Amino acid sequence: MQDARTGSRQRCRLEPVEEAAQVASSSCCALHNNFIALPDRRRGLIHLWNRTTQSARQLAGKHSSPVSALCFNTREPLLLYSASAEALVEWTVEDGFESLIKEKEDRSRCLQVYFDSPPQHMELDPSSERLVVCAGQAARVVSCSSGRVVARLEGHEASVIAASFLPNRPDVVVTVAEDRRFLAFDIQAGLVLYSSAILCSSSLVSLAVETFGTRFAIGSSDGKVRLFDSADFRQLLVIDVNSMMGLEEKPWRKQAADTATGSEEGEKVISAVPSWKKAFDSMEELCEDAGPMTGVAIECSPISMIFLARRRETVDNSMRAGNEVIRLSAAGGERTSSNEWKEAKRKAPSLIIATSHALIELNLSAMELCSSIFFHSQFDQNEPGNRNALSMSVDFGVVAHAAMESSHLLDPRDLQVVLSGAFTPSIAILHVDLSRGEEEEDGDPLSRQRGREPLPQAAFSGSESFASVFPAGPPSESSFLSSKSESKPSCKAPQTRKRETLEGIKRSSGVTQDQPVTFKNTIKSSGYGGGLAKGVKVPSKPSKEKPSKGPATLIKSYPSDSGPPCRRQPIEASMHSALIRRVEFSPDASRVASCSSDNTIALARTPLKKYSGEASFLTGHTGSVNSIAWSRDSNFLLSASADKSARLWSGKGKGETLLLLNRFSSSSKTSKTSSLEPPQTFCSEVKEARFFYMDRFLVLAVGKQLLFFEWKLHTADEKDDIDRLKKSHKSKLVASFDSSAQNIVSIACVNSFLSHIVLSSGSNRHIEVWDANAGKVIQTYQQAHDRLIHSLVINEASPFVSHPAESYDLFLSTSTDGFVSLWDLRSSSRVAKFTGHTCRVHPVGVAFSPCLRFIATGSEDKLAYLFDLRAGTGSYQQKLEGQTDVVTDVAFNPLFPQLVTSSANGKLVVYNDQ
């Protein structure tokens, strides 16, 4: 635990308001710069403090009943709005703190009649021209200039507790009520845009709207925060605050486990008492003996929230080229430090959540806990939910109400929060320093070491080191990657005495073998015809046609300054009769391949519009084709199937199988971690197959094993069908590694250069980083997703674009939990988290753009989604329409700004940037 009052730098400071002793516990308050407004719940008074001049003033005479809602405007002159059961009053506050009371007669008369109960919430729109007041089961929109009610918003079956305008849609108001639903109203059109179902079993307590994006958050009393998209009001994700702060583990459960194992008394306890009874007995004993804060199950309810932007740049929804928001070294190539993601996280937007026991900061890019400030100095913080988060504490107590400045906080350095005590009449101002201290990172020797050079790959272990796709040295001699490895077949065959044959005797005796009559010598013409007649021209030899200028010869590099490929092209290619699982461009951009559940692989020439989507098909699998992968030179295609085999094909579309991989090699070494001899044939389906180590090896994911095959093709004469069909191709199993998961679902590796790193995701939801040279796991991302990870994509950049070396350490993972996670091999935690698409049942693919500015993913709602990697907001930037079924996979053209999406109906749809 790091206390705020001790340490080199003071992160937070608690400033008590001494004048608050005369104010009872307040249920509402307002804050703006140096002014604080608090109501007196016993009388119709408002206490206004000026923190600069340390002076106070009472605003009285306009309310006969206690004030229940307050808010400041964001423009000059500074205005304070107060609402009670009988009146809504506007107060003008001058700079010199000479408060003038200004009441509009028509406004008081209009609103006094319609109030069914005291207002619970009041908020202004971003332009400070309209005011929404929540009272009873309805919300009223009031014009600040005329003081009249513009609209009455009804539809809830319980009291409305919060309402807010959407900044990206100024005429839309979102309301939240005690009936556990939210409604969206369009004031200008007079329509109800959306009516949600019941969100949860707990009551809703807070609402916050993102002023710089397209999201809003709703908090519930069970400690969960739900993020929604303001464009179509879909739920993006659910954030469990208690789980993030490590409060989901009940204290009595931990003590019961310690008692059962005898860890406290040093003796082993063997008991026949049921576990549920022991838990309740331990709970009763703990509640009797423990203190006030250690024996109670604490649940943090988000009583107040606010979105926070750390940068002055705004995200351009049109995603035009050049509008960079966050400069990452992976995209810009400006920094060479391997800790550039720390800077990106500092600039990422945050969600500040004030609960009854703590104030937490949630990074919206990585969806992880950044820091937490507990309101009780004796609160147990030894086991926080995120060990990377900064934990602090102040001595205040339980909070009943918290108010944060609701103005546009752009690049703030000091966040101010007004805290109101729940059981004592205490009010204090919490000052939080939101700037990340770079002196702490600069003083970390490990950070400085990471910024200079990576460690040897074989030495990676735990969280004290990091991995990289670039090897620190050549492979060891004992590794199968080495050219001197014993696993490589020997060039010299053992000398054994062979039995003499007739052909051998003829060859040794010099007897000429049977040869055609035209052997070596050319037979002269018999002279018939005597020559050509006059006037007859000899046909000239056909001139060798120059190769047509393909896509690779027209443009030498990928246009990195192009816009996103979001314009649908008229071409729609029907490739398969069933669901397409994968689609992938060849590295030279000359072909696009797709595999399907109809057991076939389709190869189509590019551009698809020019060749009308014509394709050649590769048949041979008897089960669904799970994955496909191109070789580095685009000459071969590798497929993995559910028929327990992998096949190697020609990339030119020839139908025969070049190499069949469906069995283990009897002469190869078995797994280093398993003593059992594997069966001759694969016992389970091949989930994925990849080329590895610059096409030298083939990596297969079979069951829980990673199989490495070395392969060699017989060079046959293409014109000789007999020689070509001999198929004297060879493959040999040279290594096999066992994963900690029961089954490996997806793998990823770099093939464009020599790298030792292989990524795998399994049924245990872990991501394992393998060092093929050392033959072991060097890094594990535990519980990377909440559900099964079905796809891993490493940034293997296009050969037509150049990126810094740091960018190749990035990889993506996607799962049916509805998230796309961005990882960096040099970091032990998630870098960013993208959400907005729908992925609950069908696995959908994800891909990096060659310029490394965009990320594309499929979705179950028949759309494809584009994310801006530079924005750091985690929400999508563009929706791509055009498909009529589930978008199963996406692929970027390595040469042009083009995106191809595949769907469950077997069709491909193309999108360009123009």
Buried (B, 14 or more C-beta within 10 A) or exposed (E): EEBBBEEEEEBBBBEEBEBBEEBBBBBBBBBBEEBBBBBBBEBBBBBBBBBEEEEBBEBEEBBEEBBBBBBBBBEEEBBBBBBBBBBBBBBEBEEEBEBEEEBBEEBBEBBEEEBEEBBBBBBBBBEBEBBBBBBBBBBBBBBBEEBBBBBEBBBBEBBBBBBBBBBBBBBBBBBBBBBBBBBBBBBEEEEEBBEBEEBBEBBBBBBBBBBBBBBBBBBBBBBBBBBBBBBEBBBBBBBBBBBBBBBBEBBBBEBBBEBBEEEEEEEEEEEEEEEEEBBEBBBEBBBEEBEEBBBEBBBBBBBBBBBBBBBEBBBBBEBEBEBBBBBBBBBBBEBEBBBBBBBBBBBBBBBBBBBBBBBBBBBBBBBBBBBBBBBBBEBBBEEBBBEEBBBBBBEBBBBBBBBBBBBEBBEBEEBBBBBBBEEEEBBBBBBBBBEBBEEEBEEEEEBEBBBEEBBEBBEBEEEEBBBBBBBBEEBBEBBBBBEEBEBEEEEEEEEEEEEEEEEEEEEEEEEEEEEEEEEEEEEEEEEEEEEEEEEEEEEEEEEEEEEEEEBBEEEEEBBBEBBBBBEBBEBBBEBBEBBBBBBBBBBBBBBBBBBBBBBBBBBBBBBBEEEEBEBBBBEBBEBBBBBBBBBBEBBBBBBBBBBBBBBBBBBEBBEEBBBBBBBBBEEBEBBEBEEEEBEEEBEBBBBBBBBBBBBBBBBBBBBBBBBBBBBEBEEBEEEEEEEBEEEEBEBBBBBBBBBBBEBBBBBBBBBBEBBBBBBBBBBBBBBBBBBBBBBBBBBBBEEBBEEBBBBBBBBBBBBBBEBBBBBBBBBBBBBBBBBBBBBBBBBBBBBBBBBBBBBEEBBBBBBBBBBBBBBBBBBBBBBBBBBBBBBBBBBBBBBBEBBEBBBBBBBBBBBBBBBBBBBBBBBBBBBBBE
